[in-house]
Amino acid sequence: GSWSLFKKQELLKEYQHHIPNTVPSKDQYSDIQEQVEAVFLNYLPFMTEYLNNKNDTNHNEYFWKIIIQDWFYCAVSTVYEYYFRIQNIDLKEEVFVDIFNVSTKHIFNFNYEFNEKVQISTEYNNYVFSELIKTGVFKNIKINNVNTIEIKQKEMLKSFWKPNLKSKIISKIKSYLRIEAIFGFNIIEQIYLSSILSLKALFKFNHSKKRNIFDPKKEISILKDFHWKKFLIQNIPTEYFNIKKIPKPKFIPKGGIYICSNYKSPSTNSYKIALLNEANVSIFSSQHGCGYGDFHSLTRNNLNELSLDGFFSWGWKNYGPQPERVHPLSSPLLSKIRSRTQKSTTEKKLITLASTCFQPYSFCSSSGYESHFFTDYLSKIEGFIETLSPSVIEDFKYRPRLTHREASFKVIEPIEEKFPKIELLKGNLDEHLYSTKLIIIDNPSSVLNKSFAANIPTILFWNRDCWQMSDIFGKYIERFIDLKIFFDCSEEAAKHINSIHHNIDKWWLSNEVQSAVNDFREEFCRTSKTPLRDWSKYLLKL
């Protein structure tokens, strides 16, 4: 695959036509989702017994579900995704390959090590392919040699976000609240909402638990004979063997409701949620970004946030077999971005291209840009910039995605080399939205939700073969094509910008465009002039 050239991306153009496109289809992503859930439900009892023995504890299945489910999903979905990738090669004749055994008894110490290795380690990914080939399910693939390798621990990637003293103090305060985080509400607002939840719990106005994650076990119909127990034990992070060493939270409320933001990692977060669940607390999560109801990343969300007692979304509600658990509310984060944008007196001059990154290996079976489309992506960006008129270039800045950069093919360097006069936009993108007169987005990220929420003129273009869209989101894309908001061709997007550059509002504020934007906002990025009052009323009656 193209990932083989992660450190030699200059060879991608030369060899791209020799490399098959193995990207799973929408139907295959659906199969992955179904099979991951089936493996999870079938092997959770085994993992519960195994981890209780390791820890000398007696926690129930739901406790361990909360602790391990993010790692479990990533590990198992990787196996299924690679299974379909091999299937998609469509071999016409026999091939002989070398495969690998891993000598390491336990490959990972921590969950975040697993997350990073799936993204950047050729050794680990070769190991997963080898484990699949050993099953013999691929009749045209024959084993030539079996080599033994050791997967060595890599230096951890640098964290993009570093907590300062203020954030540490706020974190300390929040450890005593019934709210971990609701993005967009400041600490005073969260204290107020937490007090509402505490009063409800005090007077026994508890939310009844409607959770039902232990449905009848689904059948494992694909890779039924895969050595799941051995694979899970070899891949489980050893941090789960020392659950008693994780510091216990100082405050564990009894009953009532607790709102978390994202309990997938680190382990201290999931441990607290697991203990809260044992204290009969109803656990709700709140949306913190994209990937909900738009493109295919739903399996991970379903096994995590959406398997709790409730989930506060930014508007969308049509999900899965238990949509009653989803509570659409205005996003305080998006509401404040919209309010500040409307009140801002800053001159709006910027035309910004908000870009992305390219991880060499697919991660968590979430559709999106990946190595096979890297040369196509660069061509689209280069063609877009080349087509912009000189008058547009005067106000144009390129904003690369800074997070995950160390685990990405090089995106910034080729652009800087070809367009040395193009200025990079640095710092927090949110702070630049208030001076932006047009934003161009090349992937369905949370920047899209923010720009539509703030009603900032927006142009979209990306390769729709990369992103497996939900049916609802796909209908909006078709509508946006007619209104010249979305383009499959980046050069056509640039030509449209050239034509509207001197009067962007005439196009963007037209009745047809605003009608589509408002409908999209209601579905995916809902805002309100009074988000705190809205949330207060909703929590009181919940």
TORLO-180335 format. One record per residue (C-alpha): x, y, z. Coordinates in steps of 0.001 Angstrom, whole numbers, plus 500000, padded with zeros to 6 digits. Layout:
BEGIN
XYZ/...
***
This chain:
BEGIN
500000500000500000/500892503677499751/501679503676503482/504868501760502666/506286505060501382/505545507059504541/509153508204504889/509734508274501110/506739510216499879/508708511633496938/508328508167495367/504525508193495633/503934509888492272/506261507451490527/504709504293491990/501113505365492671/499722503691489552/501191500345490689/499417500465494066/495822499188494236/493107501216495912/492090499104498905/489862501661500647/486774499957502136/483397500758500612/480462502184502537/478939498702502787/482233497311504067/482424500029506714/478934498961507801/480132495348508003/483104496466510098/480761498251512491/478511495221512857/481374492753513305/483266494893515833/480135495107517967/479659491345517630/483235490589518738/482897493080521576/479713491534522974/481005487974522543/484410488548524146/483567491109526839/482781488319529373/486189486752528663/487979490097529011/486063490853532228/487175487578533813/490739487993532515/491135491547533857/489463490799537179/491976487976537678/494875490262536724/493691492967539119/492292490736541873/488961492574541584/485334491666541003/484071494418538715/481134493731536428/481156493701532639/479969497277532299/482859498542534434/485395496878532145/483443497926529070/484000501560530029/487690500989530762/488709499050527656/486173499814524944/488117502520523095/491225500339522848/489080497279522043/487320499057519213/490561500368517696/492266496979517880/489419494890516484/488333497392513815/491931497478512559/491805493712512001/488517493936510108/489575496915508048/492774495165506953/490750492063506144/488650494079503699/491724495830502317/493239492484501393/489901491433499897/489826494612497811/493152493807496122/491225491175494122/494157488873493431/493774486895490199/496629484485490864/498652483109493750/501176485318495519/503798484299498067/504493486587501011/506718486787504055/504829487189507325/505788487989510897/505458486625514388/505797489060517270/507989487845520108/506686490445522567/504221488952525073/502390492236525610/502975494742522838/501665497902524509/502080499516527887/499480502242527403/496416502858525261/497954505944523664/500893503833522519/498449501624520654/496765504652519086/500086505996517822/501387502688516491/498268502070514444/498984505401512781/502739505300512208/504307501892512859/505004499797509763/506080496940512050/502764496837513859/500700497071510709/502733494277509082/502011492220512183/498234492721511793/498359491718508125/500400488651509125/497872487610511762/495154487734509102/497134485771506509/497847483040509066/494117482281509215/494200480938505666/491037482788504629/492803484281501597/493112481352499213/495454483089496738/497957484229499387/500586481659500293/503131481962503093/506744482031501923/508738482729505103/507786483418508723/510063485923510464/510108486902514123/510100490580515020/509977492583518222/507811495688518238/509875498176520191/508312501053522059/508655504317520161/509180507750521615/505747509212522203/504542511952519904/504642515425521379/501355516711522699/500041519706520783/498166521096523792/500083521908526968/498144522805530141/499063526090531811/498558527065535461/495072528449534811/493894525246533147/495341523182536009/493403525242538575/490190524932536574/490753521197536250/491092520971540038/487791522819540544/485991520676537998/487070517499539776/484411518356542381/481637519120539870/479076516952538135/480360518256534824/483742517349533392/483322519698530431/480725521143528100/482717522851525387/481876526547525234/480731527044528830/483253528712531121/483982527461534620/481375529733536266/478673528511533888/479676524905534492/479520525416538272/475984526790537839/474856523835535712/476559521405538085/474603522903540988/471367522160539112/472421518528538699/473418518323542391/470037519660543523/468237517172541284/470260514344542814/469738515674546354/465974515632545956/466079512263544211/465020513626540837/467229511066539196/467239510341535516/466084506775534951/468714504648533280/467618503693529779/470914502170528780/470676498833527023/474073497953525603/473810494265526389/471447493305523612/471410489664522506/474866488818521261/475324489287517558/476850486519515505/480452486870514358/479995486001510704/483332487317509366/486639486029510797/484694483785513147/487714481475513536/490237484280514048/492313483747517224/490593486606519039/491561485641522597/495252485401521764/495150488635519756/493345490582522480/495677489392525247/498757490247523179/497456493705522316/495775494794525532/497714497672527162/499305496527530404/498043499662532170/494766497752532502/496586495187534665/497182497807537372/493800499463537674/494249499886541437/497283502103540844/495251504716538995/494538507533541483/490924507448542599/488972510669542100/488414512612545337/484752513198544573/482332510445543542/478712511625543724/475913509151544391/473102508890541867/471987511740539668/473635512782536416/477252513387535428/478253515012532118/481585514046530615/483188515359527445/485234512436526194/486091509474528354/488021507446525790/491378508573527172/493362508926529345/492798505991531674/492078508285534643/488978509599532810/487573506177531949/488337504932535475/486356507786536996/483410507134534679/483500503439535543/483405504249539273/480586506752538755/478594504076536984/479066501745539955/477726504584542157/474484504472540132/475227507772538401/473664508322534976/476462509180532554/475914511642529722/478454512808527179/478489515990525103/479618516493521531/483044518072521231/483768518040517494/482839516574514135/482360512932513207/478823512682514544/476192511996511926/478285513325509026/480959510876507822/481699507302508802/483266507237512243/480133506079513976/481240502698515293/483704504245517689/481143506784518825/478515504088519252/480738501961521478/481804504986523492/479744508136523960/476519506748522519/476558503671524746/476028505842527819/472722506938529341/472564509983527102/474432512135524621/474070515880523973/474540516527520271/474986519726518287/471663519124516597/471605515747514880/469395513057516343/468847510324513760/471273507694514950/471239503973515519/468787501671517236/468297503867520316/467877507480519097/466054508377522328/469461508568524024/470481511497521798/469511514948523055/469962517707520440/470859521042522033/472479524255520918/476244524111521233/477582526719523666/480914526656521819/479349527329518421/476880529826519896/479691531931521326/481667531786518097/478571532988516219/477848535757518742/481426537004518751/481595536940514952/478428539008514664/479635541562517228/483203541769515925/484266545102514490/487490543624513106/487876544203509387/487171540964507569/489994540581505062/491254537011505330/490616534331502747/491770531168504476/492274527605503276/491900525327506324/493801522169505464/494323518744507037/496905516008507641/497505512549506151/498220509692508525/499944506801506723/497687504124508196/493960504280508647/492870504742512232/489786503264513894/488054502476510597/487061506096510206/486765507085506578/488747510070505370/491958511117503718/494546508385503651/497835507566501972/496365506228498706/494865509653497949/497838511734499062/499172512649495607/495631513417494447/495153515652497483/498356517612496854/497369518048493209/493994519447494283/495602521952496666/498226522996494130/495616523338491380/493406525379493668/496119527872494608/497389528155491031/493877529035489796/493274531829492327/493484535307490816/496203537749491956/493617539901493740/492461536889495780/496031535837496547/496614539226498186/494211538253501002/494872534503500933/496539532503503709/497102528764504009/496285527177507378/497762523668507761/496498521401510490/499091521421513246/497821518539515354/498997515040514346/501648516601512106/504347514202513315/502180511244512273/501401512623508826/502803512610505326/504386515975504689/501698518414503556/503118521825504449/506574521385502891/505463520686499274/503068523659499400/505738525987500766/508237524769498163/505874525334495234/504333528569496545/507061530308498557/505122533587498676/502001532041500209/501731533026503854/500933530427506500/498243531260509038/499527530349512487/497987530082515932/494476529119516974/492240529116513904/489189530091515985/490799533446516771/491168534185513053/487540533417512195/486482536904513303/488629538530510617/487775535999507892/485629536991504933/485838533593503251/487033530211504481/487830527256502248/487747523807503855/489144520658502247/487758518087504708/484622517667506856/486231518756510122/484811520748513037/486016523908511243/483066523339508911/480643523263511873/482164526466513243/482087528377509966/478459527452509253/477464528194512849/479009531661512572/477567532136509069/481015532798507622/481047532469503802/482381528970503170/483634526996500182/484082523219500446/485981520770498284/487296517281498881/487490513872497248/484175512193498001/485749508780497357/487688509290500599/484853510292502885/481965507881503327/479158510322504088/475994509569506008/472819509710503932/471686512942505593/475033514677505188/475271513439501606/471956515121500747/473310518424502009/476441518002499893/474272517542496789/472366520686497736/475624522585498291/476856521569494837/473872523298493225/474557526448495277/478303526456494536/479240525862498147/480724522410497510/482974521438494585/484444518110493529/487054520000491470/489342522359493387/490068524465490284/486330525078489805/486132526167493447/488937528662492817/487219530001489708/484037530576491708/486011532459494366/487580534634491659/484099535497490361/482599536450493751/485701537879495405/484626541537495152/481122540865496511/481076537640498477/477990538603500484/475830538904497373/476303535162496832/476456533999500459/473522536067501761/471220535127498890/467948533510499985/468805530131498456/472236529880500090/471045531095503496/468137528664503461/470530525739502942/472988527059505544/470230527493508132/468912523978507519/472411522533507855/473032524533511026/469857523177512612/470970519616511820/474708519688512571/475759522896514347/472845524347516272/473341527710517975/471360529894520357/471477533453521694/470945532020525200/472696528629525404/473065528699529215/469336529263529706/468544526553527155/470750524022528927/469427525004532373/465826524416531344/466663521145529637/468641519756532594/465859520696535009/463270518679533106/465619515820532106/
***
